[in-house]
Amino acid sequence: MKTKRKYYITTPIYYPSGKWHLGTCYTTVVCDALARFKRMDGFDVFYLTGTDEHGQKIEKVAQSKKIEVKTYLDAQINTLKELWKLLGISYDKFIRTTDDYHQRAVQNIFNKLYEKGDIYKSGYEGWYCTPCESFWTKTQLVDGKCPDCGREVELAKEEAYFFRLSKYQDRLIDLIENNPDFLQPKSRQNEMLNNFLRPGLQDLCVSRTSFQWGIEVPFDKKHVVYVWLDALTNYITALGYMGEDDSLFQKYWPADIHMMGKEIVRFHSIIWPAILMALDVPLPKQIYGHGWLLLGSDKISKSKGNIIDPVELSARYSVDAVRYYLLREVPFGNDGMYSNRAFLSRRNADLTNSLGNLVSRTTAMVNQYFGGILPAPSCPDKTYDPELIAIADTLYETVKGYMDKLLVPEALAEIFRLVNRANKYIDETTPWILAKDAAQKERLGTVLYNLTESIRLAAVMLSPFLIEAPAKILATLGESVPLSFDDTVKFGQLLPGTTIAKADKLFDRIDIEKELAAIEKQMEAAEAKNPKTAEKPITHAKPQITIDDFAKVELKVGKIVSAEKLQKSNKLLKFGVKIGDETRTILSGIAKHYKPEETIGKSVVVVTNLAPAKLCGCVSEGMLLCAEDENGVILLTTEKPVENGSSIS
Ligand code: MSP
């Protein structure tokens, strides 16, 4: 048996911090089409995706929703996996950075780099952008704001561990300058060289003490590992690197391609190769930074006037229409602009009119004129047949040529060149006129054979890109989606005598103006009902716990003896709470609901065995229980006076 060449392809791991929109699906759908194409092209593919679950941003989102971080994450990850299922994403592995094996491997990696001297301890002061989890120097800020996302930054000071990124500067410059394939498209090379590498790299701060939701630095538990070091290493930990079984790593590494949006190319083409160099691990073969799907001039992030929810779009217009739009309409490597009009026009023009019509006309004619039995191509014609047959016969090679260069829209355009040529062939050969003349029966049969074969080849070649239509088309020809292109991509393989069913409508035709008006109305109604639709809170119930789980929580009655606003925060109050003989400092986010002085003397319910947490520079040694409804937050107190320090059960 032929040994297959391996192909390891990755998406970035996604932040589970928000609502998924069409733009977020872009990388994953593109990688899916590539993975499916390579599988059919005889490669042993490993397609990795997953979620990036640590960091302050996640911690804050969960806190703001008053849900435990892990509970919040589990719900988000389920939603994401459902979305990938809906869109037919054929990943081989889904990694979560909260998976135990990943966390252990990251600690091993941190240890190894520390022992090697590539990670060292020092102090750090810089401007921190919480949404991007990035530190910046003053000169890197743009108008005093984060250069990546344009949001506010805060001055932060920490004792921290550093990765010797500067040590790898020359090797990185050499890598990008002398290996043009390593970073694509080419424009990203100039960007990295001119903006980051040539001006000089500084060592990278790779630990944090300002929050806790991360992987602990193994030998210094006050610190958690910087999320990007944690996240980037997923590409090797998912394969078992520094874990119990590294056979997948041995088999699939180095990655053939890491695909990502352009905003995170810097992390992938500078920091990631430097980490790998430090670990003495071979480098990925290619980093590809694709463009963004834009709405107006912004990266898609809002919903006004447009349906950009992939679930709703798929339900309304089909999963294939969503995949087709993303793969065909966005010039690969560049930005693409989303609009409902462009989406619907693409769907009508290509899927309904060109493909759908070709399939329904052809199969209807085979049924009408030949009782649904495929005739033999016994009467070729030199004028019309050769061009159609040539396009169909070489379609695989042409499409493969484009896919090898990651020219996905061009590959699809090529398949539709065949579809359009076949439609033109119907107009040229006029089968309905041939059908009127008994002497033309063989010619009519040949025309219909050529058309049916063209449909088959188009469907086979569309199989990596669309997930419903190719299977439906092939089913009408008595075929199924092949596992491999081998033996399926040459013209003339469909046997005369095959039963051809009459195809159902593949895609309905949409009245674009009517549909756009309906969308607009729907959006207005949704906005009027809830102006904050995009930020609807997720109300997932927490998982059930046992009485033993509950018994782990120690609750006691405490008396508030002092209260003041915490200087660095407008949310937190700092309380002195007397519990028996002990007075503890406890922070609570109720500054908007209570004046400090009105809380003094209250008997409150305290969680006393909660691990201390540092918030805004102050350590909190417990938690006060509160209840919340739309009127605000109230402290839980005892119904009658009780001795302070009493236990609660
Ligand atoms: N967690 C990091 C990646 C860590 S990889 C070690 C991250 N996650 S993300 O959820 O923000 O982005 C995931 C992918 O979605 C990225 O490739 C990003 O570029 C892509 N997109 C998110 N919005 C997008 C558009 N509007 N258009 C195209 N792709 C975009 O970054």
Boltz pocket constraint, residues with backbone or C-beta under 6 A from the ligand:
constraints:
  - pocket:
      binder: B
      contacts: [[A, 11], [A, 12], [A, 13], [A, 14], [A, 15], [A, 16], [A, 22], [A, 23], [A, 24], [A, 25], [A, 26], [A, 27], [A, 52], [A, 228], [A, 231], [A, 232], [A, 233], [A, 234], [A, 259], [A, 260], [A, 261], [A, 262], [A, 263], [A, 264], [A, 291], [A, 292], [A, 293], [A, 294], [A, 299], [A, 300]]
      max_distance: 6.0
